[in-house]
Structure formats: C-alpha cells, structure tokens
Amino acid sequence: MSTPAVTVLMTVYNARAYLDVGIRSILGQTFRDLEFLIIDDGSTDGGEEILKAWAGKDSRIRLILNPVNQGQTVCLNQGITEARAPWIARQDADDLPHPQRLELQMAELHRRPELVILGTNGWLITEDGTFCGLINAPCGEESVRWFTLYDNPFIHASVCFRRDAALAVGKYDPHFRITQDYDLWLKLLKTGPGDNLPQRLISYRVVDSSLSHQKAEATASEAMEANRRAFVQWGLESHATRSNLALVSQLRDGFVPGKRAEFWALHRELEKTRPAPACDRAEARCLLHWKAAGKLGASAAMAQEMSASLRAQPDLFFSLLRDRMMGPR
C-alpha cells in the first residue's frame, strides 16, 4: 500500500447530525491522495453505523472505534501515532472545508518545504450552516509568531502539520482538554516556521454543545497557561505576571472598563522588548485591533480600534470589512 500525501484526522464524539456532510466534504476534496483517519471516541448517539457505512464505500477511510470515551486530546494523539502520511490535516466533524482546501495547502507546502504548520482563514457558521461572522488568522511567519503572545494563531480545523515534528515535540499535551492545539502550535513553532493562507478555506461551526462553550472557565484558564508558555518561549518570562496574562485574556473575553489602555501599554512594552520591522508584524497588529474592536460594541473606543486596525494594514482591513459585510461568495 502506497503512503498517502496527507492524513486527514477527524475525531468524533456524538456528532451524528454532522457526520454525512462532514465526511462528504473530505471525500469530495479536489486533492485525492489522502488517508481519512476517523477516530470515534465512544459515541453513544448511533453515529457508529453511519461511520461504518462510509468506511465501506471509500477505501481511503480508516475507522477506529474506541470502546469508551477518552477525551479529544487522547484521540488526537492516537491519531498522530496511527497516521500513515507525513502531513496531518485536522478536520472536525461539524466544520466544513472548501473543496480546494487540501489542494491549496499541499501546493503551498510543496512550494515552502521549510514550514512545519500551515493553516487558513475561515468563516463562522451557525448550527444550521448560516454565515455569522469571520474567524481570522494572521499571515506571515513573524505575525504568526507574534500573535502567539495574545491568542491562538491557527484555526485548529484548518491546519496541516508535519507528523514527524509533532511526534518529536511530544504531540498534544494531555493536561490540556480544550486548548490543546494552542500549546502544540507553540511547540511546533520552536522547530520551524508556520503560516496561514489568506483564503477562507474552512467554515467553523459555532455549536453550543462544544467543550469550549460548555466549559468557558476551563477554556479561559487553559488559554492563559498557553499565553504564559508563549511569553516564556519569547524570552519574556519577567512579563508573564498574572496581571499581564489577565490583561491579554481580556482581548479574547472582553475588556473591563479602563483596562484597554493598560493592554495596549503592555503591547507597546513587549514590542519594545522584542523589536521587529513594523511591516513584519503589520498583520498581527491589524488583527489585534480588529479583535479588540469586536469586544467593545458600538462606542468611541470601538471606532478608535477600527481606525488603528486600518492604519496597521489597510489592505487587510478592507478585506476583513468586505468579508464581514458580504459573507462567503
């Protein structure tokens, strides 16, 4: 049996409602040289029969049925171990990739063999598939690295990463149940560069039953720990105080009145400590201001953040504005 170019790794737990459309979206990819590794984590919703039926239709599907639920992190590590291809592409059962997602990513990885991880930008959709927003990721190797200090620079369901690199850094950390991807990207970026494609090649479904929604407090705690590890990775241990990490978390969760100015003061201090040409971090700055604006609601502060986003990277700003207004095309 020949080695496939990429293993698409999908873990499943009680996602029966989305299985048919999710599996079809991978089997219908224009890039055909793939192994589709599906690991069911002890589902109890009857989805097993759907998975078995699909596995019987397409030989590229390799199905593993775990008898008891172990959690996503365990299943993801199981998948890295089981994968046969040199590249692993993540896919969640309830998310929808563009038909050319893998084709475009594999072409870029062939063109830039130094990359250890490559993601894409994405759309947000509701449970019924209706467009409801954007999910943005920075482009440019330096912007990706700088963004790690503040937030996850990759959309988990959009990435392709090197299997050998993931094995070398110890795979996903089992101490993380929800933001395990954020931590793995930090470890991978120690071994080589990463980037995102500007195209929106994944539709990320916002589902109330997801772990990140159900366990918001745990998600915030794990994200703060990933932030701390990013500070250490940048040699900024002295700045990784609890108060500074709490400031960074407000970029994700919403600013407490009066804390926005403190956040940007910290940002300026970090940039002064670890300087780089302005153009190298322009995308990261643009997205940070855009993200801050989205947490403020209609206000003078929001207008200030939008203006700062525009100044940081005008082309990206107008692209974000167009996508937000027009949605998928």
Summary of the structure (lengths in Angstrom):
residues: 329
radius of gyration: 19.6
end to end distance: 39.1
largest distance: 61.5
contacts: 1083
relative contact order: 0.11
helix: 51%
strand: 17%
